[in-house]
Amino acid sequence: MPVSEHPMAALAKFLPEGSFAHVIDYLNHYKVHLTITKERRSVLGDYRHAGRGGNHRISINGNLNKYEFLITLLHELAHLLVFEQYRNKAEAHGIEWKNCYSRLLVDFVQHQVFPPDITQALRRSIINPSATANGETDLLLILRKYDAHKKEGWIPVNDVPEGALFQMENGKLFQKGPKRRKRFECVEVKTGLRYTVSPITEVKLAE
């Protein structure tokens, strides 16, 4: 995977205004080696704890908008803080991680680095953080509004009217059905098979 090693000053362009100095304080204090990667579909960020004599290592996808970049970085920093305190004795996304992540979110929300709509969504995350990005559906739908590069004509399934036809990226045609818990039940038109689709999946309305 091609990566880019970013000196601290270059990191500023990936972060919301007003957050750079605070982020640098964390990275320097915990001796974090930060790598910014190209897009990875399976993960937004990753944390590897320090080996003997080495640094903690965090990687973040460089294609994220600046608010999602910061939130992903805080997610991974929470893993670092848990390791520092508990080593390998805590679950990956257990109560210790939830508490650390919540405290980091509170810290940056108080610095007012997020727009009001993201701040409001983050307040819900602070109460009960999700282990994965897909678990933060409401937050992700808001974050997508701030993406710099959007595919013209593509919208999240959440915004497709129920009963309407839409096309997936692979060209398959579906009809949107009702919401089942956190996902929408959709029927593939050609086969009649039913699938559940995440609200944040980007699709194109059928003409």
C-alpha positions, 0 to 999 in steps of 0.5 A: 500500500503506497503511503506518505510520511508527513512531517508535522507541518504538512499535517495541518492541511488534513485537519480542521482549523484550530485543531492542529496544535492540540493534535500535535501535543498528543502526537509528540507526548505519546511519540506517535509515528503517523502515516497517511495512506491512500484510500483503504475500503476496509478501514479508515485508520489503524493503530499499532502499539509501540514495540521495544524501543519503537514508537506507536504507529497510527495510519489514517486514510488521506482521502477523508475530509478534514473532520472525518480525518480528525475523528478517525485519528481520535478513534485510533488515539483512544486505542493508544491510550488504552494500551498505555494504561492497560497493555493487552488486558482490555478488549479492543472496543471495550468500556476502557476504549469507549471511555478514552474515546469519549474523553477525546471527543469531549476535549476536541468538541470543547475546542470548537473545531467542528461545525454545529451539525457535526458537534451535535452528532458527536454528542450522541457518539460521546454517550455511546461510541461505536466500535466501527465507522458503520455504527455511526450512521447519523454521524457519517451521513453528516460527515459526507456533506463535507467531502470535497470530491463528490460523484455527481448524481450519487446519493446515500441510500438513506436519501432515496425515497422508499419504493424508488429504483436505484443503481449500485456501483456494480451496475445492479438495479435495486428497489428500496424497501423499508428500514430494518433496524439500521439498514434498508431492505432492498430487492434486486430487480433482476433476481428478486433477491433481498439484501440489506443495504447500509444507509451510507452506501452511495447509489444512483437513482434509476432514470 
